[in-house]
């Protein structure tokens, strides 16, 4: 039996516990209760490990590429630079992405993987992950060949499950989506990320024109283009450029949504109508996307961005509370990924995925509202320990020694993309 305690436990399925402990055995939680363990964290809170509803671990060192460029130009920059990498480079970068995830308290992720390297890195380092192998294809047969080629390079483990990602309705046909959904494995896509996507699909014009991976326009908006396949089996990231009717349709079909406010803002795509989607009853989880479009995998910054964007868009301070944002990053994301029977709350019987966050010296300490203290006062620098399946994956005191080589090899791959000499 292993246990850890802190001045507070925020279980996610009940009220905070002052001076609480979490106990587990064989990777499964057996008790969440008041009490003090030998390993106790003062001025800290134990909470469920964060569940990242949308990531690209293989882009962990892509920060700043094409910043400020229109969406189509930004996309072309990333496609061109990615071609400079070898498979080993992609694995090296993905390892860095896993390390950065642990550092911010992420214990599970839904990763859209171009090469499959994310599955290798997650398995090696012990991150719980659903890895969706990306395909780009008008012809389902091309999608099949691409998927099978990538699938042969990766293996499922107790922590890593393999899925498929038809990239987006402007790079994959409806028939390709149907083929992907026929496989009976997790399926995830990007949907309605920008007005440019809808412009291409409706009219065949706009900033996406000229990108070689485009499929022919459908004559319909993105959501309508996929209406036939929309349902609970298709995880959709972004959903920014959507109408009220499309929001209602997504909700009626039970489509899970990954909300990525920092990425949407920094790429100039807009602000997703989170309050309207929540009011419609959609299942929504928070995703960090990746440093290709955001500065980091920092889930604390993502939660704050979600609160700020929702309140600004709705012009109401109650549009999204700190507690709501925390649920989006834990239990909500777990529901969207269909792993809420295993993670997302500190509930006896679930897997021991948890994070310890220090509040010492924070502006929110002494604590009045624990969720607000975590969301507004938290940061990766405050994460003291990240535990996945009962095993410590990250401990702040060992960070430099543990991850030095991982960061060095990832940095070398970035230099290659920038065409810089070693």
ZISULSUL-V623815 format. One line per field, one symbol per residue. ss: DSSP state (a for helix, b for strand, c for the rest). phi: phi as a letter, one per 40 degrees, with the letter a starting at -180 (. if undefined). psi: psi as a letter, one per 20 degrees, with the letter a starting at -180 (. if undefined). Layout:
ss->???
phi->???
psi->???
This chain:
ss->cbbbbbbbbbccccccbbbbbbbbbccbbbbbbbcccccbbbbbbbbbcbbbbbbcaaacccccccccccaaaaaaaaaaaaccccaaaaaaaaaaaaaaaaaccbbbbbbbbcccaaaaaaaaaccbbbbbbbbcbccaaaaaaaaaaaaccccccccbbbbbbbcbcccbcaaaaaaaacccccbbbbbcccaaaaaaaaaccccccccccccccccccaaaacaaaccccbbbbbcccccaaaaaaaaaccccbbbcaaaaaacccccccaaaaaaacccbbbccbcccccccccaaaaaaaaaaaaaaaacccccccaaaaaaaccaaaaaaccccccccccccccbccbbbbbcccccccccccaaaaaaaaccaaabbbbbbccbbbbbaaaaaaaaaaaaaaaaaaaaaaccccc
phi->.baabacabbcgbacdbcfbbbbaafgbcbabacibcccbbcfbbcbddcbccaabccbcbcdgcgdgcddccdccdcccccccccdccccdcccccccccdcbgcbaabbcbcbgccccccccbgccabbcccbbaccdcccccccccccccbbcbdbbbcbbbcdaccbbcdcccccdcccgbdbbacafcaccccccccbgbhccdhcccccddcgbcdcccbdcbciccbcbcgfccbcdcccccdcdcgccbbcbccddcccgchbccddcccccgccbbcbcfaccbbcaccccccccccccccccccfacccacccccccdcbcccccccgbccbahacbdhcccbabbbcbdgcccbdcbbcccccccbcadccccabbbfgbcbabdcbdcccbdcdccccccccdcccfccd
psi->pqqqrrhqpnhijaqqopmrqpqqpkjpphqorqrprhnpoqkrpprqqqooiornhikhkjpiojpiqqggggghghgghhiiqrhhghggghghhgghghhjjpiqqopoogiihhhgggggikppqooopqqopgphhhggggghghhiiqqqrhhpqpaqnogriiiprhhggggghiikrppqrpplhrhhghgghgikraiipipijqrqqijrrgghhjhhjpaiiopopelgmqrghhggghghikpqpopmhgghghikhaoqmgghhghijqopqpqicrihirirjohghggghggggghggilpijhprghghhhhiehghhghikkiihrhqnpphrqmorqpppjpiqijpqpgogghhgghirrhiiohqpppkipphpphijggghjghghghhhhhghghikqq.
